[in-house]
Amino acid sequence: MIIDAWAQHPTARHLAEPMFESLRRWTRGDTKGLSTITDWPLSVTLAAMDEAGVGKSLISAWEGPRGSLISNDEVAGFVRQAPDRLAGVGSVDIRRPREAVKEIRRCVRELGFKAIRVLPWLWEVPPTHARFYPVYDECCELGVPFCTQVGHTGPLMPSDVGRPIPYIDQVAIDFPELVIVCGHIGYPWTEEMIAVATKHANVYIDTSAYTVKRYPTNLVAYLRAHGRGKVMFGTNWPMIAPKKALEGFEALGLDDATQAAFLCGNAARVFGLPAT
């Protein structure tokens, strides 16, 4: 089975958000014929998964300064429609730390979500900002991963907050128990991301927002060697369709064990999902 570590089932609010215009330029044609004005039926996301043999996707909420682009309750509703195919990832408003902690508890204990994701660029503060620390503490308390973005920012927002060093490195030092899944590879700071993932036992990389053909060579070398247990497949659907994300996969030259870990095993272990 393939597990997609980072996906969204988008709402119309998410699809039409102006800051994603740069992504729409890059991915023109991936979602041909689908409206950005109305909500998509869940069947669209499930069909994209089926086309690539993706058995399960972790679908994320989007909470930001301008409100929910995809709310936690909407994600929970999608998961209820396809519980064998989807798992929820929650998000919170970090401007209200106490409310954020309560919402994390609700996401995990009541909605059954597998992780919490907050994007530093969306809030325009680095992940070492004090507003993040109650989130990290509660993720540790509940035993769920914290997911975030590293590398340059595709949407029209500043990129500096996506640097693995010093930001992710410092968070992992302050919260050694925290499992951190860093999406989007970290480019152009991929070497930094590899160093941080190697240094810290609980830091992982997912390949969302990149097709196989665009994986940096240093990431592929890491995946083939001592990074076998550290890298997991992701798409960032609907930005990239799973089938397109996996085109040319055989050319990576991964052995069977590494393929299994990358496509399924690492995500299953980190997020507490069944591997079959």
C-alpha positions as a Markdown table, in Angstrom:
| # | Residue | x | y | z |
|---|---|---|---|---|
| 1 | Met | 0.0 | 0.0 | 0.0 |
| 2 | Ile | 1.1 | 3.6 | -0.6 |
| 3 | Ile | 0.4 | 6.2 | 2.0 |
| 4 | Asp | 0.3 | 9.9 | 1.0 |
| 5 | Ala | 1.8 | 11.8 | 4.0 |
| 6 | Trp | 0.5 | 15.3 | 2.9 |
| 7 | Ala | -2.7 | 15.9 | 1.0 |
| 8 | Gln | -5.8 | 18.0 | 1.2 |
| 9 | His | -9.4 | 17.5 | 0.1 |
| 10 | Pro | -9.9 | 21.2 | -0.8 |
| 11 | Thr | -12.9 | 23.4 | -0.1 |
| 12 | Ala | -13.8 | 26.2 | -2.5 |
| 13 | Arg | -12.2 | 28.7 | -0.1 |
| 14 | His | -9.0 | 26.8 | -0.3 |
| 15 | Leu | -9.1 | 26.5 | -4.1 |
| 16 | Ala | -9.8 | 30.1 | -4.7 |
| 17 | Glu | -7.3 | 31.6 | -2.2 |
| 18 | Pro | -5.3 | 34.4 | -4.0 |
| 19 | Met | -2.0 | 33.5 | -2.4 |
| 20 | Phe | -2.1 | 30.1 | -4.2 |
| 21 | Glu | -2.0 | 31.8 | -7.7 |
| 22 | Ser | 1.6 | 30.9 | -8.1 |
| 23 | Leu | 0.8 | 27.2 | -7.5 |
| 24 | Arg | -2.0 | 27.3 | -10.0 |
| 25 | Arg | 0.5 | 28.6 | -12.6 |
| 26 | Trp | 2.9 | 25.8 | -11.9 |
| 27 | Thr | 0.4 | 23.0 | -11.9 |
| 28 | Arg | -1.9 | 24.1 | -14.8 |
| 29 | Gly | -3.6 | 21.1 | -16.2 |
| 30 | Asp | -3.3 | 18.8 | -13.2 |
| 31 | Thr | -6.9 | 19.4 | -12.2 |
| 32 | Lys | -8.3 | 20.2 | -15.6 |
| 33 | Gly | -12.0 | 20.8 | -15.8 |
| 34 | Leu | -12.4 | 21.1 | -12.1 |
| 35 | Ser | -13.9 | 24.3 | -10.7 |
| 36 | Thr | -12.1 | 26.6 | -8.2 |
| 37 | Ile | -15.5 | 28.2 | -7.3 |
| 38 | Thr | -17.4 | 25.2 | -5.8 |
| 39 | Asp | -16.4 | 22.5 | -3.4 |
| 40 | Trp | -15.3 | 19.3 | -5.1 |
| 41 | Pro | -17.0 | 16.0 | -4.3 |
| 42 | Leu | -14.8 | 13.6 | -2.3 |
| 43 | Ser | -14.9 | 11.2 | -5.2 |
| 44 | Val | -12.4 | 13.5 | -7.0 |
| 45 | Thr | -9.7 | 13.0 | -4.3 |
| 46 | Leu | -10.4 | 9.3 | -4.0 |
| 47 | Ala | -10.2 | 8.8 | -7.8 |
| 48 | Ala | -6.8 | 10.6 | -7.9 |
| 49 | Met | -5.6 | 8.2 | -5.2 |
| 50 | Asp | -6.9 | 5.2 | -7.0 |
| 51 | Glu | -5.2 | 6.2 | -10.2 |
| 52 | Ala | -1.8 | 6.0 | -8.5 |
| 53 | Gly | -2.5 | 3.1 | -6.1 |
| 54 | Val | -2.5 | 5.3 | -3.0 |
| 55 | Gly | -4.3 | 3.3 | -0.3 |
| 56 | Lys | -4.5 | 6.1 | 2.4 |
| 57 | Ser | -4.0 | 9.8 | 2.4 |
| 58 | Leu | -3.4 | 12.1 | 5.4 |
| 59 | Ile | -5.7 | 15.0 | 4.6 |
| 60 | Ser | -5.0 | 18.3 | 6.3 |
| 61 | Ala | -7.0 | 21.2 | 7.7 |
| 62 | Trp | -5.8 | 24.7 | 6.9 |
| 63 | Glu | -6.1 | 27.3 | 9.7 |
| 64 | Gly | -4.6 | 30.7 | 9.1 |
| 65 | Pro | -4.8 | 34.4 | 10.1 |
| 66 | Arg | -7.7 | 34.9 | 7.6 |
| 67 | Gly | -9.7 | 32.0 | 9.1 |
| 68 | Ser | -10.2 | 28.4 | 8.1 |
| 69 | Leu | -9.5 | 27.5 | 4.5 |
| 70 | Ile | -10.3 | 23.9 | 5.4 |
| 71 | Ser | -11.7 | 23.5 | 8.9 |
| 72 | Asn | -11.0 | 20.7 | 11.3 |
| 73 | Asp | -14.7 | 19.7 | 11.3 |
| 74 | Glu | -14.7 | 19.7 | 7.4 |
| 75 | Val | -11.7 | 17.3 | 7.5 |
| 76 | Ala | -13.5 | 15.1 | 10.1 |
| 77 | Gly | -16.5 | 15.0 | 7.7 |
| 78 | Phe | -14.4 | 13.9 | 4.8 |
| 79 | Val | -12.7 | 11.2 | 6.9 |
| 80 | Arg | -16.2 | 9.9 | 8.0 |
| 81 | Gln | -17.1 | 9.4 | 4.4 |
| 82 | Ala | -14.0 | 7.3 | 3.6 |
| 83 | Pro | -12.5 | 6.1 | 6.9 |
| 84 | Asp | -10.5 | 3.3 | 5.3 |
| 85 | Arg | -8.9 | 5.7 | 2.8 |
| 86 | Leu | -8.4 | 9.0 | 4.7 |
| 87 | Ala | -6.9 | 10.0 | 8.0 |
| 88 | Gly | -7.2 | 13.5 | 9.5 |
| 89 | Val | -4.5 | 16.1 | 10.3 |
| 90 | Gly | -5.7 | 19.1 | 12.3 |
| 91 | Ser | -4.6 | 22.7 | 12.4 |
| 92 | Val | -5.0 | 25.5 | 14.9 |
| 93 | Asp | -4.9 | 29.3 | 15.3 |
| 94 | Ile | -1.6 | 29.9 | 17.1 |
| 95 | Arg | -2.6 | 33.5 | 18.1 |
| 96 | Arg | -4.8 | 32.1 | 20.8 |
| 97 | Pro | -2.5 | 29.5 | 22.6 |
| 98 | Arg | -5.0 | 28.3 | 25.2 |
| 99 | Glu | -7.8 | 27.8 | 22.6 |
| 100 | Ala | -5.2 | 26.2 | 20.3 |
| 101 | Val | -4.3 | 23.6 | 22.9 |
| 102 | Lys | -8.0 | 22.8 | 23.6 |
| 103 | Glu | -8.6 | 22.4 | 19.8 |
| 104 | Ile | -5.6 | 20.0 | 19.5 |
| 105 | Arg | -7.1 | 17.9 | 22.3 |
| 106 | Arg | -10.5 | 17.9 | 20.5 |
| 107 | Cys | -8.8 | 17.0 | 17.2 |
| 108 | Val | -7.0 | 14.0 | 18.7 |
| 109 | Arg | -9.3 | 12.7 | 21.4 |
| 110 | Glu | -12.7 | 13.4 | 19.7 |
| 111 | Leu | -12.1 | 13.6 | 16.0 |
| 112 | Gly | -9.4 | 10.9 | 15.9 |
| 113 | Phe | -6.8 | 12.9 | 14.0 |
| 114 | Lys | -3.3 | 11.5 | 13.6 |
| 115 | Ala | -1.3 | 14.7 | 13.6 |
| 116 | Ile | -1.3 | 18.5 | 13.8 |
| 117 | Arg | 0.0 | 20.8 | 11.1 |
| 118 | Val | 0.8 | 24.5 | 11.3 |
| 119 | Leu | 2.6 | 26.3 | 8.5 |
| 120 | Pro | 5.0 | 29.1 | 9.7 |
| 121 | Trp | 4.9 | 31.0 | 6.4 |
| 122 | Leu | 1.1 | 31.3 | 6.7 |
| 123 | Trp | 1.5 | 33.1 | 10.0 |
| 124 | Glu | 4.7 | 34.9 | 8.9 |
| 125 | Val | 6.6 | 33.8 | 12.1 |
| 126 | Pro | 9.3 | 31.1 | 12.4 |
| 127 | Pro | 8.6 | 27.8 | 14.1 |
| 128 | Thr | 10.7 | 28.9 | 17.1 |
| 129 | His | 8.2 | 31.7 | 17.9 |
| 130 | Ala | 6.7 | 31.4 | 21.4 |
| 131 | Arg | 3.2 | 30.9 | 19.9 |
| 132 | Phe | 4.2 | 27.5 | 18.6 |
| 133 | Tyr | 5.5 | 26.1 | 21.8 |
| 134 | Pro | 2.2 | 25.3 | 23.5 |
| 135 | Val | 1.3 | 23.4 | 20.3 |
| 136 | Tyr | 4.6 | 21.4 | 20.5 |
| 137 | Asp | 4.0 | 20.6 | 24.2 |
| 138 | Glu | 0.5 | 19.4 | 23.6 |
| 139 | Cys | 1.6 | 17.2 | 20.6 |
| 140 | Cys | 4.1 | 15.6 | 22.9 |
| 141 | Glu | 1.5 | 15.1 | 25.6 |
| 142 | Leu | -0.9 | 13.4 | 23.2 |
| 143 | Gly | 1.8 | 11.5 | 21.3 |
| 144 | Val | 1.0 | 12.8 | 17.9 |
| 145 | Pro | 3.4 | 14.2 | 15.3 |
| 146 | Phe | 3.7 | 17.9 | 14.5 |
| 147 | Cys | 3.8 | 18.5 | 10.7 |
| 148 | Thr | 5.1 | 21.6 | 9.1 |
| 149 | Gln | 6.6 | 23.0 | 5.9 |
| 150 | Val | 10.3 | 23.5 | 5.1 |
| 151 | Gly | 12.1 | 25.1 | 2.2 |
| 152 | His | 11.0 | 28.0 | 0.0 |
| 153 | Thr | 7.3 | 28.9 | 0.0 |
| 154 | Gly | 5.4 | 28.2 | -3.2 |
| 155 | Pro | 2.5 | 30.5 | -2.4 |
| 156 | Leu | 3.2 | 34.2 | -2.6 |
| 157 | Met | 4.6 | 34.6 | 1.0 |
| 158 | Pro | 8.1 | 35.0 | 2.4 |
| 159 | Ser | 10.3 | 31.9 | 2.5 |
| 160 | Asp | 12.9 | 32.5 | 5.3 |
| 161 | Val | 10.7 | 30.9 | 8.0 |
| 162 | Gly | 11.1 | 27.6 | 6.2 |
| 163 | Arg | 14.8 | 27.2 | 6.9 |
| 164 | Pro | 15.6 | 23.9 | 8.7 |
| 165 | Ile | 18.6 | 25.5 | 10.3 |
| 166 | Pro | 18.2 | 27.2 | 12.7 |
| 167 | Tyr | 14.5 | 26.7 | 13.1 |
| 168 | Ile | 13.7 | 23.0 | 13.0 |
| 169 | Asp | 17.0 | 22.2 | 14.6 |
| 170 | Gln | 16.2 | 24.4 | 17.6 |
| 171 | Val | 12.7 | 23.1 | 18.0 |
| 172 | Ala | 14.0 | 19.5 | 18.0 |
| 173 | Ile | 16.6 | 20.5 | 20.6 |
| 174 | Asp | 13.9 | 22.1 | 22.8 |
| 175 | Phe | 11.4 | 19.2 | 22.3 |
| 176 | Pro | 13.4 | 16.0 | 21.8 |
| 177 | Glu | 10.3 | 13.9 | 22.3 |
| 178 | Leu | 8.4 | 15.7 | 19.6 |
| 179 | Val | 8.0 | 13.9 | 16.3 |
| 180 | Ile | 8.4 | 16.5 | 13.5 |
| 181 | Val | 7.4 | 15.7 | 9.9 |
| 182 | Cys | 8.9 | 18.3 | 7.6 |
| 183 | Gly | 7.1 | 18.5 | 4.3 |
| 184 | His | 8.3 | 19.8 | 0.9 |
| 185 | Ile | 11.8 | 18.5 | 1.1 |
| 186 | Gly | 13.4 | 21.8 | 2.3 |
| 187 | Tyr | 14.7 | 23.0 | -1.1 |
| 188 | Pro | 16.8 | 25.1 | -1.6 |
| 189 | Trp | 18.1 | 24.1 | 1.9 |
| 190 | Thr | 17.8 | 20.4 | 1.3 |
| 191 | Glu | 21.3 | 19.7 | 2.7 |
| 192 | Glu | 20.3 | 21.5 | 5.9 |
| 193 | Met | 17.1 | 19.4 | 6.1 |
| 194 | Ile | 19.0 | 16.1 | 5.7 |
| 195 | Ala | 21.5 | 17.2 | 8.4 |
| 196 | Val | 18.7 | 18.0 | 10.8 |
| 197 | Ala | 16.8 | 14.7 | 10.1 |
| 198 | Thr | 20.1 | 12.8 | 10.6 |
| 199 | Lys | 20.9 | 14.6 | 13.8 |
| 200 | His | 17.5 | 14.2 | 15.5 |
| 201 | Ala | 15.9 | 10.8 | 16.0 |
| 202 | Asn | 12.3 | 12.2 | 15.7 |
| 203 | Val | 12.7 | 14.5 | 12.7 |
| 204 | Tyr | 11.4 | 13.2 | 9.3 |
| 205 | Ile | 11.1 | 14.5 | 5.7 |
| 206 | Asp | 8.1 | 14.1 | 3.4 |
| 207 | Thr | 8.4 | 14.7 | -0.4 |
| 208 | Ser | 5.1 | 16.6 | -0.8 |
| 209 | Ala | 4.9 | 19.3 | -3.5 |
| 210 | Tyr | 7.6 | 17.6 | -5.6 |
| 211 | Thr | 7.4 | 15.0 | -8.3 |
| 212 | Val | 9.9 | 12.1 | -8.3 |
| 213 | Lys | 11.7 | 13.7 | -11.3 |
| 214 | Arg | 12.3 | 16.9 | -9.2 |
| 215 | Tyr | 13.8 | 15.2 | -6.1 |
| 216 | Pro | 17.2 | 16.8 | -5.4 |
| 217 | Thr | 20.0 | 14.4 | -5.9 |
| 218 | Asn | 21.3 | 14.8 | -2.4 |
| 219 | Leu | 17.8 | 13.7 | -1.1 |
| 220 | Val | 17.8 | 10.6 | -3.3 |
| 221 | Ala | 21.3 | 9.7 | -2.1 |
| 222 | Tyr | 20.2 | 10.1 | 1.5 |
| 223 | Leu | 17.1 | 7.9 | 0.8 |
| 224 | Arg | 19.3 | 5.2 | -0.7 |
| 225 | Ala | 21.7 | 5.2 | 2.2 |
| 226 | His | 21.2 | 6.1 | 5.9 |
| 227 | Gly | 17.9 | 8.0 | 5.3 |
| 228 | Arg | 15.8 | 4.9 | 4.5 |
| 229 | Gly | 13.8 | 5.2 | 7.7 |
| 230 | Lys | 13.6 | 9.0 | 7.5 |
| 231 | Val | 11.8 | 10.0 | 4.2 |
| 232 | Met | 8.2 | 9.4 | 3.3 |
| 233 | Phe | 6.1 | 10.0 | 0.2 |
| 234 | Gly | 3.7 | 12.9 | -0.1 |
| 235 | Thr | 2.0 | 14.8 | -2.9 |
| 236 | Asn | 0.4 | 18.0 | -1.6 |
| 237 | Trp | -2.7 | 17.0 | -3.6 |
| 238 | Pro | -4.5 | 18.9 | -5.3 |
| 239 | Met | -1.3 | 20.8 | -6.2 |
| 240 | Ile | 0.2 | 17.5 | -7.6 |
| 241 | Ala | -1.8 | 14.5 | -8.5 |
| 242 | Pro | -0.4 | 11.2 | -7.0 |
| 243 | Lys | 0.1 | 9.6 | -10.4 |
| 244 | Lys | 2.1 | 12.5 | -11.6 |
| 245 | Ala | 4.1 | 12.7 | -8.3 |
| 246 | Leu | 5.2 | 9.0 | -8.8 |
| 247 | Glu | 6.1 | 9.2 | -12.5 |
| 248 | Gly | 9.6 | 7.8 | -13.0 |
| 249 | Phe | 9.7 | 6.2 | -9.6 |
| 250 | Glu | 11.6 | 3.1 | -10.8 |
| 251 | Ala | 14.5 | 5.4 | -11.9 |
| 252 | Leu | 15.3 | 6.2 | -8.3 |
| 253 | Gly | 16.8 | 2.7 | -8.1 |
| 254 | Leu | 15.6 | 1.9 | -4.6 |
| 255 | Asp | 15.8 | -1.6 | -3.3 |
| 256 | Asp | 12.6 | -3.4 | -2.2 |
| 257 | Ala | 13.0 | -2.6 | 1.5 |
| 258 | Thr | 13.7 | 1.1 | 0.9 |
| 259 | Gln | 10.7 | 1.3 | -1.5 |
| 260 | Ala | 8.4 | -0.2 | 1.1 |
| 261 | Ala | 9.7 | 2.2 | 3.8 |
| 262 | Phe | 9.4 | 5.3 | 1.6 |
| 263 | Leu | 6.0 | 4.5 | 0.1 |
| 264 | Cys | 4.3 | 3.2 | 3.2 |
| 265 | Gly | 6.3 | 1.9 | 6.2 |
| 266 | Asn | 7.7 | 5.1 | 7.5 |
| 267 | Ala | 4.4 | 7.0 | 7.4 |
| 268 | Ala | 2.5 | 4.0 | 8.9 |
| 269 | Arg | 5.0 | 3.9 | 11.8 |
| 270 | Val | 5.2 | 7.7 | 12.4 |
| 271 | Phe | 1.4 | 8.3 | 12.1 |
| 272 | Gly | 0.2 | 5.1 | 13.7 |
| 273 | Leu | -1.5 | 3.8 | 10.7 |
| 274 | Pro | -2.0 | 0.2 | 9.5 |
| 275 | Ala | 0.6 | -0.8 | 6.8 |
| 276 | Thr | -1.8 | -3.0 | 4.9 |
